[in-house]
């Protein structure tokens, strides 16, 4: 049988209200990696003075050299965060702010230095996506001590009260959408092999994504439709509909990719080497995001005993959109970074204007309930890729080949 990604008709699904996403977070053990140390600084034009200039090359902060809003993102090495950078540059420019985007390059200590750099530049609001949710607590405490308001961006900073707001996608809905896609596109029968992969244990989102996926997959595992191929911890918990943070932590301990393509690849290879032929054939793969999905898909595609695979993803990274068009990845989740950047900058504007920003939920971060603004997500497959990502203006059709 020719190797193919099972791709079924799956209409655009605006996944709203699948899960509240609220109130779920605890602090995983800190194990931030310190690889790479260069912080990249993008200083864009102040729209009020220099609109139309080459934004990336110009620093036109306010006359006294101060900047009001600073952004810190986790790494330039994943296309996901370059999408956010691009949106921030636009949104900050449009709002008339001098634009500071710094990258932590996978290092919590670089992240802390970045926070200090921005404090010294006079920021009033810090928008930060932590590399490691627990380790970032110390950095944002410094910001709090300097009178800076902190907005946790996409990933929640845990174990501290020095977080004022949280702007995020509905991460539980992301995981639930991934799990539901596997269910809706599973082959007929029982004992269908299910391979589980997760994000980094230092990222609170990894827990929420898994919680969302488990909420829909667990009944199918418990009733014998699906059979877990690569996690004894998940197998041992298969009859439990709701898992504790600690239980999810144990599973993630086995199936983590660390959000790293290479870890994902070697884990997938090791998994396929370890299983017997009953765990091959037509299989299902829960991959937590696009970068890991592509690595894992390549491994499954090259195993001659895997006849077909359904593999999930998230982020709508360009390379994965191409994989979906080419039938190599089954789905992704579109998290519109334009909305997230706009929402967090709108919050910053409200803060600077002395107004209370609008929020719609809270997330407990093990210390406080952080007021949050949550954004819905959209499932993207071959069938709606054009409508969701091209017609919406997120990407240009010319960036892809074979788009119908
Ligand atoms: C984000 C994902 C991203 C992952 C790896 C998560 O916190 O929500 O969009 O793929 O981190 O960077």
Boltz pocket constraint, residues with backbone or C-beta under 6 A from the ligand:
constraints:
  - pocket:
      binder: B
      contacts: [[A, 78], [A, 80], [A, 154], [A, 155], [A, 199], [A, 203], [A, 205], [A, 206], [A, 259], [A, 288], [A, 289], [A, 290], [A, 314], [A, 315], [A, 335]]
      max_distance: 6.0
